[in-house]
Amino acid sequence: MRIIRVALLGFGNAGKAFGELLIKNEQRMKEELDVKILVTGVVTGTRGAIIDEEGINLRKVIDDLTETGRFSKDTKGLCNMTTKEVIQEANYDVAIEITPLDVFTGQPALEHIIMAMKRKKHVITANKGPLAHEGKYLKALSKSQNIQFFHETTVMDGTPIFNLVEETLPFCKIQEIHGILNTTTNFVLEEMAKGKTFDEAMTEGRKRGFVEADPSLDIDGWDAAAKLMALMNVLMETNLKPQDIHRTGIGNVTAEDIAAASNEGKVIKLICKGRFEGGKPVGIVEPVSIPLKDAYASISGTSSVVSLVTDLMGTVTITEHDPEIEQTGYGIFSDLIRLIKKTQ
Ligand SMILES: NC(=O)c1ccc[n+]([C@@H]2O[C@H](COP(=O)([O-])OP(=O)(O)OC[C@H]3O[C@@H](n4cnc5c(N)ncnc54)[C@H](OP(=O)(O)O)[C@@H]3O)[C@@H](O)[C@H]2O)c1
């Protein structure tokens, strides 16, 4: 049986959801893929690291974290190695980068990924920052290092976009991308259309867990811009950063704007668009009034949508309906399965 060693760089909500799937599917992976996954490294920002070449007991680690927020002191392999030490020194085949996003630099995840790739380790990430800043470079580096690099979870959790293009749209050139990619703004605009003020919509969103304590990255369009850049840099081979594009958030959208749109049979959505103009890549994130009969008008709550305009297959549109954390875990898990199959 093939053994694949995995190092988890970051182990928060996404990591735990992925870990649950790994535990649940352990037997099936053995039977169907003849593979045993050994998690040999887990590293966090403030809770220390665990290194165990024989395989970390993921069930215990998840339970301890859930119950106490910490690794229990009796955890085998518990140590104070830094993330960089783990990347450089641990024994693993695949690094899974799931540290928090820095939308303005992509760091430290970008450096983590480059370090792992330079050691010729396969990489999976759910963090869109590195792709939004250096997606083209990372794709080229993974190719030159002859390793696999998958990142399905970065834009729409486990909903296939990158994998769909790479596996099922051969020879297609992606000419344009559009979508509704940020769920917080989608939720707030929808609540405002129902008659709530901006502040009331934000309060409701916080109550229901859609709105972060600091929502500015969503409201100002940074999160949407980073997702658009991740898509453009990989699928259209552009070399842009979130700071390079035209970005208008929803902070200035008023109840009057929404009522005026409604009177015309329209609804306001934060729309992302990427295309080439005169040979140059252009990215736009801005609130747009769209007709109620447009399919995008029905994208509600935490759902999102992406349309890929291709030369050979026309326009392909993919919708993700009301994702939960399990779909984030599945995105990482599906990348791992793809990696196993690609390296058989
Ligand atoms: N949650 C989702 O639904 C979702 C969906 C798609 C994509 N993503 C992406 O997935 C990534 C992880 O999200 P999450 O929700 O799991 O975040 P999270 O719950 O905040 O967990 C982040 C983890 O990274 C650790 N960490 C922080 N800095 C680190 C460092 N320098 N080195 C190693 N570990 C470090 C944290 O440890 P401490 O807690 O000890 O600091 C924690 O274990 C993010 O980039 C996010 O954008 C998340």
Ligand as a Chemical Component Dictionary entry (heavy atoms), coordinates in Angstrom:
data_LIG
# 
_chem_comp.id                   LIG 
_chem_comp.type                 NON-POLYMER 
_chem_comp.pdbx_formal_charge   0 
_chem_comp.three_letter_code    LIG 
# 
loop_
_chem_comp_atom.comp_id 
_chem_comp_atom.atom_id 
_chem_comp_atom.alt_atom_id 
_chem_comp_atom.type_symbol 
_chem_comp_atom.charge 
_chem_comp_atom.model_Cartn_x 
_chem_comp_atom.model_Cartn_y 
_chem_comp_atom.model_Cartn_z 
_chem_comp_atom.pdbx_ordinal 
LIG N1  N1  N 0  -13.345 28.723 6.583  1  
LIG C1  C1  C 0  -13.779 28.630 5.331  2  
LIG O1  O1  O 0  -14.954 28.354 5.070  3  
LIG C2  C2  C 0  -12.831 28.829 4.187  4  
LIG C3  C3  C 0  -13.313 28.672 2.870  5  
LIG C4  C4  C 0  -12.425 28.794 1.794  6  
LIG C5  C5  C 0  -11.113 29.138 2.052  7  
LIG N2  N2  N 1  -10.667 29.324 3.329  8  
LIG C6  C6  C 0  -9.263  29.711 3.562  9  
LIG O2  O2  O 0  -8.615  28.685 4.315  10 
LIG C7  C7  C 0  -7.637  29.259 5.157  11 
LIG C8  C8  C 0  -7.899  28.796 6.589  12 
LIG O3  O3  O 0  -9.187  29.235 6.982  13 
LIG P1  P1  P 0  -9.782  28.811 8.395  14 
LIG O4  O4  O 0  -11.208 29.177 8.363  15 
LIG O5  O5  O -1 -9.380  27.424 8.729  16 
LIG O6  O6  O 0  -9.000  29.828 9.353  17 
LIG P2  P2  P 0  -8.844  29.707 10.935 18 
LIG O7  O7  O 0  -9.952  28.919 11.518 19 
LIG O8  O8  O 0  -8.569  31.086 11.413 20 
LIG O9  O9  O 0  -7.496  28.836 11.116 21 
LIG C9  C9  C 0  -6.239  29.317 10.717 22 
LIG C10 C10 C 0  -5.183  28.362 11.233 23 
LIG O10 O10 O 0  -3.890  28.818 10.795 24 
LIG C11 C11 C 0  -3.034  28.903 11.926 25 
LIG N3  N3  N 0  -1.979  29.865 11.665 26 
LIG C12 C12 C 0  -2.007  31.224 11.746 27 
LIG N4  N4  N 0  -0.813  31.732 11.368 28 
LIG C13 C13 C 0  -0.017  30.672 11.092 29 
LIG C14 C14 C 0  1.343   30.521 10.691 30 
LIG N5  N5  N 0  2.132   31.564 10.466 31 
LIG N6  N6  N 0  1.830   29.271 10.517 32 
LIG C15 C15 C 0  1.049   28.180 10.726 33 
LIG N7  N7  N 0  -0.234  28.255 11.101 34 
LIG C16 C16 C 0  -0.743  29.478 11.277 35 
LIG C17 C17 C 0  -3.939  29.235 13.077 36 
LIG O11 O11 O 0  -3.316  28.950 14.304 37 
LIG P3  P3  P 0  -3.673  29.851 15.588 38 
LIG O12 O12 O 0  -5.158  29.783 15.728 39 
LIG O13 O13 O 0  -2.923  29.209 16.691 40 
LIG O14 O14 O 0  -3.193  31.230 15.247 41 
LIG C18 C18 C 0  -5.104  28.294 12.763 42 
LIG O15 O15 O 0  -4.760  26.982 13.144 43 
LIG C19 C19 C 0  -7.736  30.780 4.975  44 
LIG O16 O16 O 0  -6.749  31.223 4.087  45 
LIG C20 C20 C 0  -9.113  30.973 4.391  46 
LIG O17 O17 O 0  -9.210  32.130 3.591  47 
LIG C21 C21 C 0  -11.492 29.168 4.404  48 
# 
loop_
_chem_comp_bond.comp_id 
_chem_comp_bond.atom_id_1 
_chem_comp_bond.atom_id_2 
_chem_comp_bond.value_order 
_chem_comp_bond.pdbx_ordinal 
LIG N1  C1  SING 1  
LIG C1  O1  DOUB 2  
LIG C1  C2  SING 3  
LIG C2  C3  SING 4  
LIG C2  C21 DOUB 5  
LIG C3  C4  DOUB 6  
LIG C4  C5  SING 7  
LIG C5  N2  DOUB 8  
LIG N2  C6  SING 9  
LIG N2  C21 SING 10 
LIG C6  O2  SING 11 
LIG C6  C20 SING 12 
LIG O2  C7  SING 13 
LIG C7  C8  SING 14 
LIG C7  C19 SING 15 
LIG C8  O3  SING 16 
LIG O3  P1  SING 17 
LIG P1  O4  DOUB 18 
LIG P1  O5  SING 19 
LIG P1  O6  SING 20 
LIG O6  P2  SING 21 
LIG P2  O7  DOUB 22 
LIG P2  O8  SING 23 
LIG P2  O9  SING 24 
LIG O9  C9  SING 25 
LIG C9  C10 SING 26 
LIG C10 O10 SING 27 
LIG C10 C18 SING 28 
LIG O10 C11 SING 29 
LIG C11 N3  SING 30 
LIG C11 C17 SING 31 
LIG N3  C12 SING 32 
LIG N3  C16 SING 33 
LIG C12 N4  DOUB 34 
LIG N4  C13 SING 35 
LIG C13 C14 SING 36 
LIG C13 C16 DOUB 37 
LIG C14 N5  SING 38 
LIG C14 N6  DOUB 39 
LIG N6  C15 SING 40 
LIG C15 N7  DOUB 41 
LIG N7  C16 SING 42 
LIG C17 O11 SING 43 
LIG C17 C18 SING 44 
LIG O11 P3  SING 45 
LIG P3  O12 DOUB 46 
LIG P3  O13 SING 47 
LIG P3  O14 SING 48 
LIG C18 O15 SING 49 
LIG C19 O16 SING 50 
LIG C19 C20 SING 51 
LIG C20 O17 SING 52 
# 
